[in-house]
Amino acid sequence: MQKIHAAITAVNGYVPDYILTNKELEGMVDTNDEWITSRTGIKERRILKGHFGTSEMAVHAVKGLLEKRGISAQEIDLIIFCTTTPDMAFPATANVLGDKIGATNAWGFDLNAACSGFVFGLITGSQFIETGKHKKVLVVGGDKMSSIINYNDRSSCIIFGDGCGAVLLEPNTEGYGVIDSILKSDGSGGQYLRQTAGGSLNPATHETIDNSEHYLYQEGQA
């Protein structure tokens, strides 16, 4: 019996229209284009304006992916939504997305692993293909980072933007696809990159908001 690999058969992405330039950031915090560019290489980042969550960007990315592949949302078996900025704590943004695109035959869940999220999601989705359990797995990576960024913190606000990407995984028996993976996590660095409040340890209060603990915190050098 030929080994089944999970192959990426379609790719699509979406970024919002609004462009936040380094020049605009100069008027918001104590920074400048030369400083940002020389240290990060970043000239601009996209920002999702209006009362929208991360799922809004995912709808655009996934609809384009389905069109490229020539399939309907009803053919999707599983949606893995990799995000650290879900629309809400629950229901899962994967299921919010599934409802918006009409993926009525799919189940789904969110995978929160921040920067590593999409890689973890890709490998997780591959397992469902390799076992033969599912034929079409949608892996989405999206974040509305602007929703948790403190635009008074020049060390972090210059780095992050909003956007979404999606891939479709399908079985392949010709040797193409995800071959192998080695995944490890080191949780000891959590003190250097975290969102302190808003979870079960430190639920949101007036005090946590006043202390800006609902925003991303990062010690860049560490």
Salt bridges, closest charged atoms under 4 A:
GLU26 OE1 - LYS23 NZ 3.56
ASP30 OD2 - ARG154 NH1 3.67
ASP33 OD2 - LYS43 NZ 2.99
GLU56 OE2 - HIS60 NE2 3.62
GLU75 OE1 - LYS136 NZ 3.99
GLU170 OE2 - ARG69 NE 2.60
GLU170 OE1 - LYS136 NZ 3.22
